[in-house]
């Protein structure tokens, strides 16, 4: 075969096509790329989901830097709640949304906890996202006076606690004396 311009172009075209098939489609199986990130931790008093005690007789911060909200009823030689009764503590603490999107808030108790209900107004916000209440974005709240709160603002909720020690409610004290743990959930619609 003679080397002509036409044969050279056909040969180069075939070579380029072959390299394209060998080189693949440009897709890849894995990539590893290192990037920096930083996450700042804040206590409950100033985090994205802000938890603030309102009734300091029963709700306090645990730790030097207002790290964690703690509910204590009938501890430290204080009187406990009545047996065979339903006891409600209104507006124990506030939950505020310091994020940038609306969030749905609900509380979860452990499987072994009966008779404990967290409420926002009259709404039961315990058990799952089907019981959630929405909070709009707001800002970090400081120096809160309960008389200044207006729940119509929508960027926070006042949380109450109901404890039912009747046979139907079934609340019992923890066996180990350490108290129960709860989980506060905040979820966007997305």
Residue, then its C-alpha position, 0 to 999 in steps of 0.5 A: x500500500x502506497x503512502x498517500x494523503x488519503x491513506x495517511x488520514x484514514x490511518x490517523x483517523x483509525x488510530x484516534x478512534x482506537x485511542x478513544x475506545x481504549x481511553x473510555x468514556x471519561x467516566x470514573x469509578x473512584x476519586x479520593x480528594x482531601x478537603x479541609x472542614x471545620x465544625x464549631x461546637x456550642x452548648x445548648x444555650x447558643x447552638x443551631x437548635x437552642x434549648x433554654x431553661x425557663x423554669x429554673x426550679x426544674x430545668x438547668x444547664x449541666x456543665x460550666x459552659x451551659x453545655x447540656x439542658x437537664x430536667x430534674x424533678x424531685x431530685x436533690x432532696x426536692x419533693x417529687x411528683x404524686x403517685x397515681x396522678x397526671x402532673x404537668x409542668x408548663x413552659x419548662x424550656x424554650x426551643x429556638x431555631x437558629x438555623x436558616x430553614x424551617x425545622x420540625x421538632x419532636x421529642x423521643x423517649x426511650x422504649x422503656x419510658x412510659x407516661x412521659x409526654x412533651x408538649x408545645x401548647x396543647x400539641x403532643x410532640x413526643x414519639x415521632x415526626x408525625x407529632x412534630x411542630x414547625x419552628x421558623x428560623x430566628x436568631x440566638x436568644x439571650x436574656x430571655x424573660x418569659x413575660x416577653x415571649x410571644x409564641x406567634x413569632x414562630x421561631x421558637x416553641x415553649x415546651x411543657x412536660x406531662x408525667x402520667x403515673x396512673x395505671x394507664x400512663x405507666x410512668x415509673x422511676x428508673x431502676x438505676x436512679x440515674x434518670x432517663x434520656x430523651x432525644x430532641x429531633x429537628x428536621x427540615x422538610x427536605 
